[in-house]
Structures are given as C-alpha cells and as structure tokens.
C-alpha cells in the first residue's frame, strides 16, 4: 500500500474523552464524526484505532470488493460469549461451510412456505389484543408485543417449536444479555472484566444459561424425530458437507447456529416493526394509505401471495428501516494496512460503517430526518448509490435471513393493521437505545384502536 494521508478526527486534551462520549451517546458521536470530519474520520476509543467510513463507495469496498482484507470487529468477537461460533461471528472457511449448510433453508420456495404460519401467528396476536381490549386493557407495550410475536414466529417457522409459552422468560434473558453486552462492549479491558465474578457478569451468565436451556431443548426434541420437517433446525441436523466427507454438525455447532438465528431472527424484526408502528402513529396520512392498500386486498388474512399487491407498505417499511435500522453499525478489523479514500488505515484498526449515520446523510436522502415513504419509488431508488442504504449489510456476509425478514415484517404489519390502529400513549418517551440492535429505550407504550 502506498503511503497516504492521516485521516482527520477530533482532538481532545482529556484522556478517554472520545470513549466517554461514545458510551454516553454512540449515535450522536458517530453522526458528529461524519458531519465534522467527512467520509473518513479517525478516532481513538480506548486502546482501539477506529475509522468511520461514511460514503457508499467506501462501504461497498469494505463489505464487497475487499471483504477478505477484513475480519469481524471486536464487538462481534466479544458477542461469541453469547452466540458462540455461529454465522454472525465465525470467520473464514468455517463460516463459508456453515453458510453453505444453512443456505437451503432460506431459498425462496422455503421462505414462501412460511408465509401462512407467519400470518396465523399474527392473527393469534390480534385475538389476544381483542381480549385485552374487551377486558379494559387498552394500552400495551408494543415492543414487548412485537418481541413476543416475532419469537413465536421464529420458533414455528425456523425450528418447528412452540416457544411462545417461554416468551416472557426468553425475552427477559435476551434483554439482560443485550444490556450487559452493551455495557461491557465499550469499556476498557472489557475482556478482563467479563471474566471476573462481578454481579453483572453473573447476571449475564444466568441469562445465557436460560437461553441455552431453550435452544438445547429444541435440539434434543428434534433429534428424536430427525425426518425433514422443512424447518431450519431439521435441515441443519440432516445437512452433510460434501466438501468435508459428509461431516455433520456437532451439538455445539448446532447450538451456535440456532442461537444466532434464534436471536437475530426475532430481535431485529421486532425492532423494525416497533419503530414502524411508532412512525405510522405520527403520520396519519401515511397510515391512511396503508389501510387503503390493505382494504383493497379483500382478505383479513394475507399470505405471501398477496405481498406483491402491497407496494406502498413495502415503501413504508423501507423508510422505517432507513430512520431506525435494526442493525445500526457494522464493524470490521483490518487484517493488513488499507487505504480508504486516500487515507491510511493501519493493520489492526477497527473500521465502522453505520447504517444509522449513512441512512441520514442529506446527500442521499434530502431532509433526512423526515419520514417519507415516497423516497422508495423505483425511479427515486435508482438515483442513489447502492450502499447509501444497507440495513442487512452487504457482500458475502449479507444477512442470510434478509428475504425472510422482509416477508415476516410485511405479513405481520398487514395482518395486524387490517384490524388495528396504534396510538402513542400520552406522556410516552421515545428514544433509541443502541445496543447490539437499535431498541426503543423506554419500550413503546401504545393505545389500541379497533378499525
């Protein structure tokens, strides 16, 4: 690599000022870096040299063109404590093998077959809401509701298991794990602190043990009936790697893949739906168009075949995930010296690409803070660089469940919005809490209104 320039970045005489700022307000800190220092900004967070890239071409180069020059960042390496060596955290040939084994479960035909299960799960949630409404409970935490529903869906469609009965316990364990992971992830000497018998460490270990109990329970149940039931867990149990003498996954490998898809498969979709309900409640004209499109379907139980008749709803979800991307930042570690936009990125540096920051860049999205589904008309989409919008990442490590996530969010929203309007509860506080995913900091209390 020819010598380049040193990237610009903030100057502070206070040791640790940048990491304190990042811990206090990660979204604001990243936005300030991009605004004040341009498309390549350098900052030191603790002992790490960090570079924020905020141009679609630079993001494409890291995720696609030069993806082999990088490995997962420190955050996801630490996430192995929860997720193990699954698709999200694994590297190299092992990752390619695991993705090869899991890919058939996400083929288009398989995904379409899950549609009816998703709609039925959403319909059951609607019946539960009706019972609450009739009993006088008119306000619900919609984030909790979406987590519970997405958990049931991922259990049924991907693992053939009914985990809804354990929803409260699993959701609590997930919330505990996410919160403690975020607390540790930006602390100096985090790897050491995670090994000490601190109260927070013990809470994290208990939460992980509860999740392990659910996941290993699924694996044990499926091993007793290993015929192909069309779900992911069965396919992983039966899958053989033809490039490795027909080797199968061990229980530990199964656990890591199941845990990864189990958590990613409900956490991200639940967050996307929660923010969409909030945005619809604040924009009645958009909500009215969604309802008109749904009413024109002529069915209370839309399935995957009806999705092509809901183009405006797809635009609404796209815009919701622009403003509130469930995955709000991607991190990579440079394996060798790298050049980004003519600036030197030393080997070992962390490269960050933030969906939250890039999706709000006025160069690609004029009036970026406004909720405007019209941005997603086909002719306007083609005006923007591809990696100005990357809610599911990109390149060979793009989210394996992207198409499933789009279908799930569309069908849940279509099924519930046919029957309900949701209104933000009076006095409710709304703020984003960036952990592994972008959650609402205070939940999302909303009032039910039957249509």
Secondary structure by P-SEA (a helix, b strand, c coil): ccbbbbbbbbbbcccaaaaaaaaacaaaaaaaaaaccccbbbbbccccbbbbbccaaaaaaaaccccccccccaaaaaacccccccccccccaaaaaaaaaacccccaaaaaaaaaaaaaaaaaaaaaaaaaaaacccccaaaaaaaaaaaaaaaccccccccccaaaaaaaaaaaaaaaaaaaccccaaaaaaacccaaaaaaaaaaaaaaaaaaaaaaaaaacccccccaaaaaaaccccccccccccaaaaaaaaaaaaaaacaaaaaaaaaaaaaaaacaaaaaaaaaaaaaccccccccccccccaaaaaaaaaaaaacccccbbbbbbccccccccccccccbbbbbbaaaaaacccccccccccccccccaaaaaacccccccccccccccccaaaaaaaaaaaaaaaaaacccccccccbbbbbbbcccccccccbbbbbbcc
